[in-house]
Amino acid sequence: MAGCRGALCCCCRWCCCCGERETRTPEELTILGETQEEDDEILPRKDYEKGRKYEAVKWMMVFAIGVCTGLVGLFVDFFVRLFTQLKFGVVQTSVEECSQKGCLALSLLELLGFNLTFVFLASLLVLIEPVAAGSGIPEIKCYLNGVKVPGIVRLRTLLCKVFGVLFSVAGGLFVGKEGPMIHSGAVVGAGLPQFQSISLRKIQFNFPYFRSDRDKRDFVSAGAAAGVAAAFGAPIGGTLFSLEEGSSFWNQGLTWKVLFCSMSATFTLNFFRSGIQFGSWGSFQLPGLLNFGEFKCSDSDKKCHLWTAMDLGFFVVMGVIGGLLGATFNCLNKRLAKYRMRNVHPKPKLVRVLESLLVSVVTTVVVFTASMVLGECRQMSASGQIGNDSFQLQVSSEDVNSSIKTFFCPNETYNDMATLFFNPQESAILQLFHQDGTFSPVTLALFFVLYFLLACWTYGISVPSGLFVPSLLCGAAFGRLVANVLKSYIGLGHIYSGTFALIGAAAFLGGVVRMTISLTVILIESTNEITYGLPIMITLMVAKWTGDFFNKGIYDIHVGLRGVPLLEWETEAEMDKLRASDIMEPNLTYVYPHTRIQSLVSILRTTVHHAFPVVTENRGNEKEFMKGNQLISNNIRFKKSSILTRAGEQRRRSQSMKSYPSSELRNVCDEHLASEEPAEKEDLLQQMLERRYTPYPNLYPDQSPSEDWTMEERFRPLTFHGLILRSQLVTLLVRGVCYSENQSSASQPRLSYAEMAEDYPRYPDIHDLDLTLLNPRMIVDVTPYMNPSPFTVSPNTHVSQVFNLFRTMGLRHLPVVNAVGEIVGIITRHNLTYEFLQARLRQHYQTI
């Protein structure tokens, strides 16, 4: 900083203003065809040895992300099972005793005590980190789409998410742990390669790799895929989920790394779960947190088939009904979310906890009452309830018998409603998939209605909650109900009930989340039955098409309620009536190649833009302006040196071949004009702090924009030279990278790429900068740090082309440059949202 605060003689490790060695600016070195030494490197250089090392480290990181995500899933699964077994063990014993003694109210109070305690703890964790609420899939989808959601990938979020979801699931709420696993994997992917955390500031590792947003998004994609793989035992489905629902841009190399990460998560979880539960280490018997078991007909039933061609017609109808049910679910949940935003969220945080406790009380009372009053006592078969559907892969007949509940029923009978309600949701799904004749149509219908309404109410309260398992269970009950009706009332005896339960689960889940490719593969991998590929795919497609007639998927709805500018895959055809000039923002805030600290601080403190165009002005009398002002001279000289002409290119090539004397060009580029320090009439630092208008830097260093300016003066032609990020400008100010007006720009200290990225991803904030350490008259040369060749478009470019370029390349800013190299506007994500484009299209029709 001392070199920036007024010393006329400034030394650094690149150059020394007082030395005898002749110094040249970066622009001169570029024009003369010379390069700096290795130590002078400002931007990263392509080095094959470093590239191979970088790639090897990246492979190791995706493997570590997969392993850590699998261990997170193991931790959640272990404690959910532990707490659930403890709760149901105590309650079941109490119910069996009180059903004879007439003290069922005491059993209900015990169940309420367990559930309220767990839900209260989950709500407290969400109060600590609010973004831990919900499944986290909408937020991760936004992050991978290019929108930074504050706090979404922090370590504290991960801890609150993991502990919160195990308490909410153990608390009896109709939520799943699979959705939060995707969020947890994404947080692991974002944080592990950084080797630092804002929650653990004292722990610092010197790890110079992966210091860019693109690398971080790639690892988040891998982590999200690993979360899906750990949840469902579906590594391929996880990869497709990350591609379909998350990332807005993709590359071939990333696909292989994401699949490897998903495989690592699946087999890490499989290895430890198989060893812990079965004692057979290395057998790999439990691939995911949710296992569907094996769908297989009994060997004694030769007429049994998993499905036939005639069943496809029923599957299509079930897809239509599933889409309608999903649209209804989304509509009701959207209304509830809006109500919460208006009436719950503005109130003290304690109100959110009370809402969660209210949902827990209602859910517990409904479950207990329905099992006692609405359940049917059905005869228990001697064969262990295995009819024509065997249950062989993951769960034995003893496990099936142990999951059957006899609440309030005499000997040799069981309560079919309690069997669904008083079991973990995964066990209830297995009951519906693999048991034949154990549930009456009335019980299935009542269970579906109650579960549908309570799950819709629960999703959105202030606890970590997933939606996959509740949707699967609700849909499985619907599918099993359809199978019972077709068997009992229509006489279709060939129907395999487990298949219809699976198709019903796929139809309802597809109608809610509107996923197609990834959900198809996830369900196929979970069932381990490739023959289900066609019916599942047809059902999901029909459910999605039906639901899309009415509303969007549940995750897209919650993204829209948050007001996040999410970009779709493509624009509508009618949007091509618009051009880039119709949607761009022409009112620009820009900087010059050489800008005073006074202007930079004012720009950064009065705007929230994340990038600024670097421009120079076009004037006819530039030679007159160059006289008497070094700042103006430097800007004009940079413009002249950066404009490419045929003669200039030929001269550069000649110089590179040492056939053209460099002294003549150096005399042109190294022209030094005397400057006079303008008298300061008042404290410039105070001026910076008091400025409240949006700054427009210009070639007059002390002139501010005026309301008397004409349109031509305010929007005067600007030659575009590149883009520079807010984080880069703040870093330059913090590190004192600047030079005095009576010095050459070569005296400015230079930062390497590693030094510029040292603070990633939490760069200093301009409002935390101590302005007393800055001399507002000093000048910053931003040209070595700007991006001189960003993606640009012409004003006449169709919106569809602009949209495709912006989305596929993962851009945040897209300058609009005319035919003569002048910037006329800039396009950001906001300018490409559906709502903004619709408004512009309506305006376009009005002007025709």
N, C-alpha and C positions, 0 to 999 in steps of 0.2 A: 504493500500500500504506500510505502514511503516513496517508491519510485514514481508514483502517480500524483503526489501531493505537492509538486512544485519544483522538484530538483531539476535543474537544467542538464545535469549530467546523470544519465540513467544507465545502469549496467544490469545485464541479465546474462543467463547462460547461452543465449543465442547471439547477442550483440552487445556492444558497449559504445555508447555515444561519444565517450571521451577518448576512445582508443584510436590508434593510427590506421587500423584496418578499414578499408572502404566498405560501407554498408549500402545495401540496396533494399528497396521495398519488395514485398512479395509480387506486386504487379510487374516491377522491372525484371525480377528473376524469371517470371513466367514469359514475358515478352522476349527476353534475351535467350530463352531456351535453356536456362540453367536451373538446377534444382538445389534444394538445401541438403545439408548433411543428414545422417540418420537421426541425430539428436534433435534436428529441427522439425521433425515430423509433427504436423498439426492434426491431420486426419489419418485414420488407420490405413496402412499400406498393405496391399495384397502380398502375403508371404505364404508360400506353400507349406513350409515347415510349421509355421504357426497355425495355418489353416487345418492341417491334419491333427495337430494337438487340440485345437478348438473343437473339431468334430468329435474326437475321442472323448473329450470332457463332456460334450453334449449328450453322447450316448450313455455315459455313466450317470449323468444327472437324470435322464428320463427313467433309467432303471431304478435309481434311488427314489424318485417320485412314486413309481409304481409300488415299490416295497413299502414305503411309508404310508401310502394310501391304503394298502391292504392291511397294515397293522392298525390304522385308525378304524377301519371296518371291523377288525377283530375285537378291538377294545369296546366299541359300541355294542356289538352283538353279544359279547360275554356279559356285560353288565345289564343289558336289557333282559337277557335270559335269567340272570341271577335275581333281579328285582321282580320280574314277572312271576317266577316260580315261588319266590317268597310271598308275594301278595296272594296269588291264587291258592297256594297251599294253606295259608291261614284262613282265607275266606271260605274255601271249600270245606274245610273241617268245621268251621263255624256254621255253615249252612246245613250240613248233614246233621249236626247236633241240634240246631235250632228248629229244623223242620219238624222234629219230634216234640221239642219242648215248647214251641210256639214263641220263639224269641228272634224271629227273622229281622225285626227292626235293628237288633244289635248287630247282626251280620251286615246289614246295609250300612250302619255307621262305621263298622270296621273297614268296609270297602271304600267308603267316602274318605275315611282318614288316610288310607294309603294314597288314593288318587289325588286328593287335594294337596297332600304334602309334596308329591312328585311334581304336580303341575305348578305349584307355587314356586318351587325351586327353578323350574324351567322358565317361568315368567321373570324371575329375578335376574337370571342370566341374560335375558333379552333386554332388560332395563340397562344392564351394563354395556351391552353392544347391540343397539337396535337393529342393525343390518343382519343380525343372526336370526331374526324372525323369518318364518316361512321356510320354503324349500331352498331358496337361494338360486334356483334355476333361472328365474327372470333376470336377476342381477348378473349372473355369470354370462347369460346370453347377451346382455348389454355390453359387458366388458369385452367379450370376444368379438362383438360387432364393432368395437372401436370407441365405446363410451366408457370413460373412467367413472366408476361409482365410488365415492369416498368410503374408505374403510372396508371394502368388500373382500379384500384378500389379505387382511391383517392377521397376525398371530392371535390377537385377542378375539377376533371374530371366529377363528377356528376353535379355540377352546370353548367359547360360549356355545358354539354350534354343536360340538361333539357332546358336551355334557348336557346341554339343553335338550337335544333330541332323545337321548337315552331316558331322561326324566319324563319327557312328554309322552313317549311311547309306553314306558312303564306305568305312567299315570292313567292309562286307559282311554286316552283321547283317540279319536279315529284319525290317526295320522300314521305315516310311515317313516322309516329311517333311510329309505333308499334315495329319496330326493336330496336330503341334506348330505348324503355321502358324495353326491356329485359336487356340491359346493365345497365340502371339505377337501376333496381331491384337488379342486381348482386352487384353493388356498395353499395347499402343500406345493403344488406346481409353481405358484407365484413366489413363495417365500424361500423354499429350499435352495434354489440356485443363487439367491442373493446373499446368503450366509449373514444376514443381519435382520434385525427387527426393531421397529420403533418401540415395541414393548420391552425389549431387552437392549437398551442403548449401550450398556456397559460392555456387552459382548460384541467384539468387532473382529472380523477376519479379513485378511487381505486377499480377496478373491476377485481378480480383475475381469472375469468373464461375464458375459450376458448383461451388459449395462445398457440395454436399449429396450424400448417398448415392444418392438417386434419379437425379440427373443422372449420377453416375458409373456407375451400373448401366446407364443408357441408352447411354452411350458404350461400355461393355464389350460390350453387345449388338451395337452397330454394328461394333466391332472384331472380334468373333468371326465375325459374318456376312462381314466383309471377308476374314477368313482363309480361310473356305470358298470364297468367290468367287475368291480368288487361287489356291487349291490346285486347283480343278477347273474354273475358268472358268465358274462357275455363280452369277451374282449373285442370281437368284431363289431358287435352292436354298439359298444362304447366308442369305438373309432368312428362309426357312422353317425352316432349321436353328436359327437363333437363337430363333425363335418356338416350335418344337416341343420342342427339347432343352434350351433354356436358360431363358429368362425365365419367371418365375412370374407376372408381370403385364405387360400390354401396353396400348398405346393407339394410336389411329389415326395420330396425328402421328408417332409413333416408326417406324411401318412405312415411311413414305415416306423418312424420313431414313436408315434402315438400308439400304433398297434403293439409295439414292443413294450411300451409302458403299461398298456392295458393287460397284456399277458403277464407281466411281472406282478401287477396288483392281484389278478385272479389267482395265480398259483401261490403267491404268498399267503393270501387268505385261506385258500384251499389246504395248504400244507399245515398251517397251525390249527384250523378248525377240525380237520380230520384227526390230527394228533390229540387235541384236547378232548374232543367228544367221544372218539372211538378208541383212542390209545394206539392207533395204527399210524405211526409217523411215516410219511412218505407215500401213503396210499392214495391221496387226492380224491376223497369221496364227496366233499362238499364244496362245489366250485364257487358258490356265491351266498350272500346273505339270504336270498329268496330262492328256494328250490321248488320246482313244480312237480318233481317226481317223474316216474316213467309211465307213459301212456301205453298200455299194452293189454290186448285182449287175453282173456283166460284161455289156456290150452284146451280146456274141455268144451268151450263154446266155438264150434267151427263156423257158425253163421255170423259171428261178431266181426265187424270191421270198424276201424277208427272213424272213417267217414267214406261216403260214396258220392258219386257224381250227382245223385238226386239231392243230397244234402246241401249242395252249393246254393240251391234256390233259397233254402231256409237261412243259410249264412248271409245271403244278400239282404234278406228281409231283416235279419238281426242287425246287420250293419246300418240299415236305415233307422231302425229303432234306437240303436246305440248312438247314432249321430244326433237324433232328436233329444234323447236323454242327456247327452253331453252338452248340447246347446242350452237345454234348460238348466242344467247344473251351472254352466258358466254365466248365464243370465242372472240367476239368483245370487251367485257369489259376487258378481260385479255390483249388484245393488247393495249387498251387504258391505262390500269394500268401500263404496261411496258413502254409505251411512257412517261407517267407522271413521272415514276421513273428515266428515263434517261434525260428528258428535262425540267421538271417542278420542281421537288423536289430539285435538286442540286442548283437551282437558289434562289435568295432572297425570303423570305416568302411573300413579296408583290405580287409576280407572282402568287402564289396560290389564293390570294384574287382576282386578276384580272381574273383568269380563272373562278372562281365562278361567278363573275359578268358577264363575257362573256356568260356563260351558261344561266344565268338569262335573259339577253337581248334576246338571240336567242329564248329561250322558250317563253318569253312574246310575241315577234313579231310573232312567229309561231302560238301561240294560238289565238292571235287577228286576224291575217290575215286569218287563216283557218276558224274561226267562221264567218268572213265577206264574204269570197270568196267561200269556199268549202261547207258551210252548206246549207241544203235544208229547205225551208219554208214548213212545213207540217201542214195540217189542225188539229186544236185542237178539239178533240171530246167533246161532251157536258157532257159526263159522268165522266169527270175528268180524262180521259186517263186510266181508269181501265177497261181493257178488260176481258179476261177470267182468268186473274191473279189478285186476290185480294191482298191487301197490308195492313195488319191489325195489325201486332204485335206492331211495334214500331213507324210506321210512318202513319199518317192519309192521306186522299186524299187531304186535304188542304196543307199539307207539300209537297205532290207530285206536286201540282199545283204551289206552290211557288218556287220550284226548276226548273221549266221549263222557259227557256229564250226565249224572243221574239226578240232578237237582229236582226236588219236589216230586219225584216219581217213585213208585213202588219197585220192589225187587224185579230183576230181569227186564227192566225197561229203562229207557233213558230219555232225557229232555232234549229234543232236537233244536229248540231255540237256544237253550243254554250251551249246547255244544258249539254253536256258532259265536255266541256272545262272550262266553267265559273261557275262551282260548285265545292265545296270541293270534293275530290276524293271519300270519303265515300258516298256522295249523288249520285255521278255518278255511283258507284257500285250498289246502290239500284235501280237506274233507269234501269240499264241493267238487274238486277235480276227480277224486279217486274212489269215492264211496257211492254205492248204488242203492237206491231205495231207502235212504236213511232220513230224508227230509220231505215233509209234506208240502204240497203246493201253497197252502195257506201260510205255513211258516216261512217259506221262501219269499212270498210276496210281502208279508209284513216285515221281514228282515230287510228286504231291499228298500222299502219305503223309509223305514226308520234310519237305516244306515245312510241312505242318500241324503236325507235332510240334515242329519247330524254332521256328516262329513262336509257338506256344503257350508254349514255354519262354522265348523271348526277351522277350515282353511282360511287363514287371514288373521287369526288372533295372534297375540304376542307370545308365541312359543315357536321354537324350531319345529317344522312340520313338513312332511312329504305327502305327495298326493298319489304316487304310483300304487302303493299297496291298497289304500282305501278304494281306489277306482277299480283295481283288479278284483277285490273281494265283492264290491257292489255288482260289478259286471258278471262275476262268476255266479252269484245268486240269481241274476236275471237269466243267464244262459241255462242254469240248472232248472229254473222254473219252466223255461221253454221246452226243455227235454222231457220234463215230467208231464207237461200238458200233451206233447206229441205222443208220448208213450201211453198215457192213461186214457186220454179222451179221443185220440185219433187212431190209435192202434198201430203205430209204427214201431214194432218191436225191435227192429234192427238198429235203432239209434243207440249210439255210445254216449252216455250222459256226460262223461268227462270231456269229450270233444266239444259238446255244446256249451259246457261251462267255460272252457278255454276260449271259444269264439265269443261268448258273451262278455268275458273279461276284456278281450281285445277290442270288441265293438265299443264298449263303454269308455275304456281308456283312450281309444282313438278319437271318440267323440269329444272327450274333454281336452286332451292335449294336442290333437290334430297332427300327430307325428305319423309318418308312413314308413320310410325305408328303415330307419334305425329301430323303430318299435317292432317291425316285422322280424328283423334279425334277432333282436333281444328275446322275443318270445320263442323263436325257433331254437335259439341256443339254450334258453331256460328249460324247454321241454325235451331237448335232445332228440327231436323227432323231425326230420327234414320233410316228411310227407305232409306236415301241417303248413308248409310254406305257402302253397296256393290259397287255401281257405283263409289263412290269416291275412295275407296280402289283399285279397279281394274284400274282406270284411273291413280292414282299416281304410282302404281307398273309399269304399262306399260311406263309411262313417264320417270320414273327413269331408267328402263332397256334400253330404247331407248337412253336417254341422256348419260348414262354411256359408250355407245359404242364410244363416241366421246371425252368426257372430264369429269372432275369432277364437283361437285356442286360449285356454286359461292363462298360459304364461304371457302371451301377447296382450291379453286384456290387462294384466297387472303391470306390464311394461308401459302400456298406454296411460294407465291411471297415474303412474309416476311421472309422466311427461317426458320420458326419455326419447331422444330423436333416433329411434332404431330404423335402420335402412333395410328394406325388404330385398328380396333377391333380384327383382327387376321392376321397372316402372310400367305403367299401363301404356297401351299403344297410342292413345290420344295425347299423351304428354309430349310426343314428338312435334306437336304444334308449337312448343316452346323452344327457345334457344338459350344458350348460356347467358346471353345478355339480358334475357327476361328474368332470370332468377338470381343473378349475381348481386352482390352488395357493392355499389359504386362509391360509397362514402368510406374511404380508406384511412386508416391510421398507419403511417409508414415511418421509416427511419432512413437516414442517408448513410452512405458508406463511411463517412466520417461525421460523427454527431457528438455534440457536447453532452457531458454528463447531465447538465441542467435539463436538456430536452429528454434524455432517456429516462431519468427519474420521473419526470412529469408524465411521460407516456405510460410507463409501467404502473404508476400509482393511480392513474385516472381511467385505465381501461382494464378489461379482463381477457383480452385476446391472448391466444397462446402462440401466435406467430405474427410477424410483421414483414411486409415487403420492404426490400432494400432498393431505393430508387434514387435517381438524379433527375433534375428538371431540365427541360429543353428550352434554351434561350438563344436568341439570335446574337446577342452581344456578350458572349461568354468571356471574351478577352477583357472587356471592361470590368466585368465582375471579378475576374481573377486578380485584378490589381488591388493591392492593399489589404487583402484578407487571406490568410493562409488556409483557413477552414474551407472557404469557397474554392480556393485554388485546388486543394486536395480532392474535393468532390468532383470538380470538373475534370481534373487530370485523370481520376479513376474512370470516369465515364469514357473519356477518350481512349484510355488503354484497354477497356473491356469491350468496346464495340468492334465486332469482327468485320473486316472488309477484305476484298480480294487482294488489294495491294498490301494490306497489313499482314495477311496470311502468307503471301509470297515473301515478304520481308522477314517474317519469323522463320520460315523454312531456310532462307538464305543464311540467317544468323546461326541457325543450328548446325549448318554445314561449315561454319567459320569462314564463309566467303563474303560476309558483309561486315564492315567495320561497326562495332557496337558503340563506339564513342558518339556517333552522330545521334543514334536513338537515345543513348543515355543522356545526352544534353537536353533532349526534348522532355524526357520523363523526369529528369532530376532538376528541372528548373525550380529555383527557390526564390520566392518573392517575399520581400520584407513585409512584415505585418506590424501593426500597431495595436497595442492592447487598449481596447475601448475603456473609457472611464466608467467605473461602476458607480451609478448614482444611488443605489441602495443595495442592501444585502441580497445577493442572488439566492442564497440558501433559503431565506425567508420567502422569496418569490416562488421557489419550487414548492414549498409547503402550502402556500396560500392559493395556488392555481387550482381552479375548480372546473375549468372547461376541458373539453377533449382536445389534446394538443395536436397541432398540425406542424411538424417540423418543416422548416424551409431553409432556403439558402441564406436568409437573413438571420443570423444566430440569435439576435435579441428581439426579433419582431414576433408578435403573437397574432393569431388569426383575429380578424375583425369582422363584426357583423356588417360593416360597410363594404366588404369584399363582394365583387361581382361573382357570378357563377363561374366565369372563366378563371378568375383568380383562385377560387376555392377548389375547383376541379381542373387545375392546369395540367398539361401533358407531363407524364412522368415515365422516364425510361426505366424499365424493369431490369434488375440485376440479380435478384435472388430472394430467398426467404431466410429469416433468422428467428429462432424460437425465443420465447420469453425466458425460459430457463437459461439459455445461453447468455442473454443480455444481463440477467441478474448475476450469473456466475462471473461475468467479466467485471461488473461493478464491485462485487464482493472481493475479488482478488486484485483489484486495482489495476486492471489492464487498460491503460490510457497513456496519452502523451500530451505535452504542453504545446500550446499554439505556436510558440517560437522554436519548436523542434520538428524534426522529420518524423513521419509516421513509423519509420524503421526503429526509432528509439522505444516504441511501445513494447512492453514485455509480451512474450508469446506463451500460450498455454498449449500443451499437448492434448491429444484426444483423451488420454487417460485422466488427465487433470480436469478436463471439461466434464467428464462423466463420473467423476469421483463421488459426487453427492447423489447420484441416481439411486433410487427413484424419488427421493425427497429433496428437491433442490431448495435453496434458501428462498424466502419470501421477501419481496421488495419492501413490504411494510416493516420487516424486522431489520432492515438495513439502517445502520447508524449514519445519517447524512452528514454529521459533523466531521466525519473522516474523509469526506469527498470535497474536492474543489470543483464547484459547478462549471468553471471555465475550461476545465480539461476536456480533451477530445478523445473519443473511443473510435478506433478503426475496427469495424465489424467484418470487414471483407474476408479475413482469413477463416472466419468461423461460420459464415453464412453458407447456405446451400445454393451454389450458383446455377444449378440446372434442375430445379424442381419440375414436376409435371405441370404443364400449362395447357390451356385450351383456347381456341379462337372464340370470339363473341358469337359467331354463327354456328357453333357446334350444337347438334341436336341434344336435347336433354337426356335421351336414352344413352348416347355415347358418353356424356358427362357422368351419368350415374354409374355406368359399367366401369369406367376408368376409376372413379372415386372408390367404388366398393371393392373391386377386384385387387387394386393396388394398396388398399388399406390406407388411404389418404385422410388427412385432417384438414388440409387447406389446398385449394386448387385455384391459382391465379388465372385470370382471364386477360390475355395479352393480344393486342391487335396486330395488324400486319406489319407495322413499323416498330414493333418491340415496345410499345407503351402499355403499361398495365392500366386496365379500365375498370377492374373490379376483382372481387375474390369470392369464391364459393366455398362454403363450409357445410358440415353435416346438416345444419339447420335448414339450409336452402334446398336440401334434397329430400326432406321428409314428405310424407304423403299429404299431410295437411297443408304445408306450405305450397307444394306444387298444385294442389287443387285450388287454392286461393289465387295463385298466379294464373292458372288456366281460366278461371272465371273472369279475372281482370282482362285477360287476353281477348275473351269473347266479347266483352263489353266495349273494347276499343275497336273492334272490327266494324 
